[in-house]
Amino acid sequence: MCRCGSLAARGEETPASHRDFAVRTSDFSADDWGYLFNLDIYQDRMGQLLNDAFIKVTL
């Protein structure tokens, strides 16, 4: 028997069998943000800018 569950973004209307899913953005690292925006924070210029901005707002 599968004990699988379905997750949905918080605030969306879902059937009662679904559970809410939320992620605190403060838990994201610079690499996570790069992955989310499909940027390489080490080689892409936009990725490096994202990394610089991340460092400035988290210090």
ABEGO torsion letter per residue (X at the ends): XBABBBBBBBGBBBBAABBBBBBBAAABBAAAAAAAAGBBAAABAAAAAAAAAAAAAAX
